[in-house]
Every structure is written in structure tokens, then in C-alpha cells.
Amino acid sequence: MFPSNTVPDHDPTDSDYEKWIDSQMPKWNAVNTPAGQKLDDEIIGKMTQVVHLHYKIPYNGAQEVAEGDSPMLADVLDAVVKTTDIFVLEKEHQFKYGKGKQVVAITDGGKNYVGNTVKYVKWFNLYEKAGDDDGQKMLKVLDKTYTYGVDKARVFWNDKIKEGYNRVV
């Protein structure tokens, strides 16, 4: 294509310039993991379950969840957290339609395709249902689950704490 990495003398709107820019960009898969590696759905499901249990929101088709500070609910949450080492951070947030919380769950994701330990990071938005005066909440599970190396996960954690996130689980 172009013999060197020097910027060609072209107008930025010129198609040759766009081709040159494209040739300089690394190629990434459309998924958020290297080489299209499949993430562990069981771990991701447990992350989602822990967040639902913590905020006492029905999970996976359940019609209701234990109310109040039920000892059974606390025991279930403790058991899931202890067996999976899932950590949950939250921060108050003003969404377009009202107050809520941004929630992030972080856990060990095992090894990636080159054998390095990775952490799974999943985001949630917690809203109060519009028009409800009884404090009903709705949890939106965001689609993507991110993978971070251990060092990057530590930096991510520290940055979120500095931004005002609090550990709740």
C-alpha cells in the first residue's frame, strides 16, 4: 500500500488517506475478548445473581424475592459471594429520568487464551421505577462483560474508589 509509516500528503477527506489510516489501525474482532475467546456464562450468571440478590430484585423469572433483612437471603448471598469471590461497587448517579446507582461487579474470570489470569467486569444500572411511591427498583444488566488483566483490574478498582464508588459486597 504505502511504502512507509509516514503520513501521505493528502487531504484527510481523500479516500487514499482513509485507506492509509485504516492500514495503520490494528485489527480488532467485533467482540470484546482477544481472538474471540468465549467468556464463561456460568461466572457471568453468578455475577448477575449476586447483584440481584444484594438489591433484593427477582432474578431469572422469579416472581418475588425475600423481603427485608431475611436471614435466608443473607445466607444465600454470603454463600454465593464466598464461593465465587464476586465484588460489587456502587455509586449514586443521576440518570435521565431520575436518581439511581451505577453498579459494577468484578470477579475472577480464570485464564485467557495465553494463560494469563483475567478478571470479569460487568456493569448494571439500578433505577427506581417511574411512578412508584413504594420504592420499587429495576435493575438493567448492561450487555457487555469486559475482561481485564490482573494489573489493569487493580488500576480499574482504585480508579473507581477514587471516583466515589463504594464496595457493598
C-alpha positions as CSV (number, residue, x, y, z in Angstrom):
1,M,0.0,0.0,0.0
2,F,2.2,2.9,1.3
3,P,5.9,2.2,1.5
4,S,6.3,3.8,5.0
5,N,4.5,4.8,8.1
6,T,4.8,8.5,7.2
7,V,1.6,10.4,6.7
8,P,0.9,10.8,3.0
9,D,0.4,14.3,1.7
10,H,-3.4,14.0,1.0
11,D,-6.5,15.8,2.0
12,P,-8.0,14.0,5.1
13,T,-11.2,13.5,3.1
14,D,-9.4,11.8,0.3
15,S,-10.1,8.0,0.1
16,D,-6.4,7.2,-0.2
17,Y,-5.8,8.9,3.0
18,E,-8.6,7.0,4.7
19,K,-7.1,3.7,3.3
20,W,-3.8,4.7,4.8
21,I,-5.3,5.5,8.2
22,D,-7.1,2.1,8.1
23,S,-3.9,0.3,7.3
24,Q,-2.3,1.9,10.4
25,M,-5.0,0.8,12.8
26,P,-4.8,-2.5,14.5
27,K,-7.4,-5.0,13.5
28,W,-9.8,-6.0,16.3
29,N,-12.5,-8.5,16.4
30,A,-16.0,-7.2,17.0
31,V,-16.2,-9.0,20.4
32,N,-14.6,-7.6,23.5
33,T,-12.2,-10.5,24.0
34,P,-9.0,-11.3,22.2
35,A,-9.3,-13.8,19.4
36,G,-13.0,-14.2,20.0
37,Q,-12.4,-16.3,23.2
38,K,-15.8,-17.3,24.7
39,L,-16.5,-16.0,28.2
40,D,-17.7,-18.3,30.9
41,D,-21.5,-17.8,31.0
42,E,-21.8,-19.5,34.4
43,I,-19.5,-16.9,36.0
44,I,-21.3,-14.1,34.3
45,G,-24.6,-15.5,35.6
46,K,-23.4,-15.7,39.1
47,M,-22.2,-12.0,38.9
48,T,-25.7,-11.0,37.8
49,Q,-27.3,-13.2,40.5
50,V,-25.2,-11.6,43.3
51,V,-26.2,-8.1,42.2
52,H,-29.9,-9.1,42.0
53,L,-29.7,-10.7,45.5
54,H,-27.9,-7.8,47.0
55,Y,-30.6,-5.3,45.8
56,K,-33.4,-7.8,46.6
57,I,-34.6,-7.8,43.0
58,P,-36.2,-11.0,41.5
59,Y,-33.7,-12.9,39.3
60,N,-34.2,-15.2,36.3
61,G,-38.0,-15.3,36.2
62,A,-38.6,-15.4,39.9
63,Q,-41.8,-13.6,40.9
64,E,-40.6,-12.4,44.2
65,V,-37.6,-12.2,46.4
66,A,-37.2,-12.5,50.2
67,E,-38.2,-9.2,51.8
68,G,-36.4,-7.1,54.3
69,D,-33.2,-8.4,56.0
70,S,-34.2,-12.0,55.7
71,P,-31.6,-14.4,57.3
72,M,-32.1,-16.8,54.4
73,L,-31.4,-14.1,51.8
74,A,-28.3,-13.0,53.7
75,D,-27.1,-16.7,53.9
76,V,-27.7,-17.2,50.2
77,L,-25.8,-14.0,49.3
78,D,-22.9,-14.9,51.6
79,A,-22.7,-18.4,50.2
80,V,-22.6,-17.2,46.6
81,V,-20.1,-14.4,47.3
82,K,-17.8,-16.8,49.3
83,T,-17.7,-19.4,46.6
84,T,-17.2,-17.0,43.7
85,D,-15.3,-14.0,45.1
86,I,-17.6,-11.5,43.4
87,F,-17.1,-7.9,44.5
88,V,-19.7,-5.2,43.9
89,L,-19.1,-1.5,43.8
90,E,-21.9,1.2,43.6
91,K,-22.2,4.9,43.1
92,E,-25.2,7.2,43.2
93,H,-26.0,8.5,39.7
94,Q,-28.5,10.9,38.3
95,F,-29.9,9.3,35.2
96,K,-32.1,11.0,32.5
97,Y,-35.3,10.0,34.3
98,G,-34.3,10.1,37.9
99,K,-31.9,9.0,40.6
100,G,-30.3,5.6,40.7
101,K,-27.0,3.8,41.1
102,Q,-24.3,2.7,38.7
103,V,-23.2,-0.8,39.9
104,V,-20.1,-2.8,38.8
105,A,-19.4,-6.4,39.6
106,I,-15.9,-7.8,39.4
107,T,-14.7,-11.4,39.8
108,D,-12.0,-13.8,38.7
109,G,-12.6,-15.0,35.1
110,G,-10.0,-17.7,35.1
111,K,-7.3,-17.8,32.4
112,N,-7.3,-16.2,28.9
113,Y,-6.1,-17.8,25.7
114,V,-2.4,-17.2,26.6
115,G,-2.7,-18.4,30.1
116,N,-2.9,-15.1,32.0
117,T,-5.4,-14.6,34.8
118,V,-8.2,-12.3,33.9
119,K,-11.0,-10.5,35.8
120,Y,-14.5,-10.1,34.5
121,V,-16.2,-6.7,34.9
122,K,-19.9,-6.3,34.4
123,W,-21.9,-3.1,34.7
124,F,-25.5,-2.6,35.9
125,N,-27.8,0.4,36.3
126,L,-30.2,0.4,39.2
127,Y,-33.3,2.6,38.8
128,E,-36.3,3.4,40.8
129,K,-39.4,2.6,38.8
130,A,-41.1,5.7,37.5
131,G,-44.4,6.5,39.2
132,D,-43.9,4.1,42.0
133,D,-44.0,5.5,45.5
134,D,-43.3,2.2,47.2
135,G,-39.5,2.2,46.3
136,Q,-39.7,-0.5,43.7
137,K,-36.4,-0.9,41.8
138,M,-35.5,-2.0,38.4
139,L,-32.0,-3.4,37.5
140,K,-30.8,-3.1,34.0
141,V,-28.0,-5.6,33.2
142,L,-25.8,-4.0,30.6
143,D,-24.9,-6.3,27.6
144,K,-21.1,-6.4,27.6
145,T,-18.8,-8.1,30.0
146,Y,-15.3,-6.8,30.0
147,T,-12.1,-8.7,30.7
148,Y,-9.1,-7.1,32.3
149,G,-5.7,-8.5,33.2
150,V,-5.0,-8.5,37.0
151,D,-2.8,-5.3,36.9
152,K,-5.4,-3.4,34.8
153,A,-8.2,-4.7,37.1
154,R,-6.3,-3.3,40.2
155,V,-6.0,0.1,38.5
156,F,-9.7,0.0,37.5
157,W,-10.7,-0.8,41.1
158,N,-8.5,2.0,42.5
159,D,-9.9,4.5,39.9
160,K,-13.5,3.6,40.8
161,I,-12.8,4.0,44.5
162,K,-11.3,7.5,43.8
163,E,-14.4,8.3,41.7
164,G,-16.6,7.7,44.7
165,Y,-17.7,4.1,44.3
166,N,-18.3,2.2,47.5
167,R,-17.8,-1.6,48.0
168,V,-21.2,-3.1,49.0
169,V,-20.4,-6.8,48.6
